[in-house]
């Protein structure tokens, strides 16, 4: 489906509101595949993400609230941005209900809007590599800790529902050492923009 579109052909679906995220993280995650994420008009189609539930040890919220993860314990539909390995920013969207502290980590996008800006920020030309990983996409979209705690349905962030139902692949999450057996990674089947093949 969407992986074959050019930026000129892309049609945006209806804007997603915070209420979209007030559901189980396992319902939200597959429904976000094929949706479009924009930050200040720059972004693309979500082709890969991971679900994190407060009940499992890979979730940042597993041991309770801290200054770092406090946004996860707030209401759904807000961005949780954190620094990974002291190098890269990662962006998540809080799900379920206030206090549940579950979220989806956005892992990869198919670039569709603002590609020249992405290339400048990333210092490379290859479209496939611009957003093919959680740290890459935040750099490409200019996401930093300044976006932590912002609502997903108000500027500078915009989310639009997918316009076609995608074929979704699932698998185990990447780069974690706990709860590694859980098949909570979701992706657009066959997309060349994934961080890693399924």
C-alpha positions, -999 to +999 in steps of 0.1 A: +000+000+000+016+032+012+052+023+006+046+028-031+034+063-029+054+094-037+051+125-016+030+142-043+005+113-043+001+110-006-034+117+007-037+126+044-065+109+064-085+127+091-065+142+120-061+118+150-071+132+183-059+123+218-090+101+223-075+077+197-048+068+222-073+061+251-073+024+243-051-006+250-016-001+236-021-033+217-051-018+198-034+016+192-001+001+179-014-017+148-038+011+141-009+035+138+008+016+110+001+036+079-008+068+098+011+100+090+033+117+116+043+153+110+063+178+131+062+213+118+050+198+085+080+174+082+075+137+084+059+107+068+040+074+071+046+053+102+059+020+090+072+005+123+067+008+160+068-011+193+043-014+221+054-011+257+030-020+286+036-010+322+033-046+333+064-058+316+100-050+325+111-035+292+088-006+297+103+025+313+073+027+336+077-008+350+093+004+383+071+034+388+073+071+380+105+090+378+114+125+366+123+109+332+092+089+326+066+111+343+048+118+310+040+081+307+019+083+338-002+112+325-031+112+301-030+094+268-023+113+235+009+130+246+045+126+234+071+110+257+106+118+244+137+104+261+174+101+253+186+067+244+221+056+253+229+093+259+229+099+221+196+097+203+161+111+211+133+086+209+096+096+206+067+076+221+030+083+223+012+076+257-017+052+255-045+038+276-057+059+306-040+083+330-017+063+353-015+032+331+019+043+318+019+024+285+032+038+252+042+031+216+077+038+204+078+051+169+107+032+151+105+041+115+088+063+089+085+064+051+095+101+044+068+119+025+068+156+035+097+180+041+123+156+027+148+184+019+147+195+056+153+158+066+183+155+044+198+187+058+193+175+094+206+140+088+234+150+064+226+124+039+206+120+007+193+084+007+156+086+014+155+050+027+179+059+055+164+092+066+139+077+092+148+040+094+153+039+131+140+057+162+170+080+166+172+087+129+135+098+126+137+121+156+168+138+141+151+140+107+119+155+122+138+178+146+123+161+177+141+168+210+133+169+247+115+202+239+087+180+225+084+159+256+049+162+271+033+179+241-001+168+228-001+148+196-031+167+182-018+203+184+011+221+166+039+214+162+028+177+161+001+164+137-011+129+132-034+118+104-052+085+101-042+060+074-063+060+043-059+023+035-057-008+056-021-021+056-007-056+057+010-057+091+039-078+102+046-085+138+077-097+157+098-093+188+111-059+198+146-047+190+174-036+213+160-047+246+172-073+271+140-080+291+107-094+279+124-102+246+100-129+237+069-106+234+058-101+198+050-064+202+068-050+173+045-039+144+054-029+109+042-024+074+048-057+056+073-054+028+083-017+035+118-008+025+118+019+052+119-004+082+147-002+107+152-039+103+134-066+083+109-088+101 
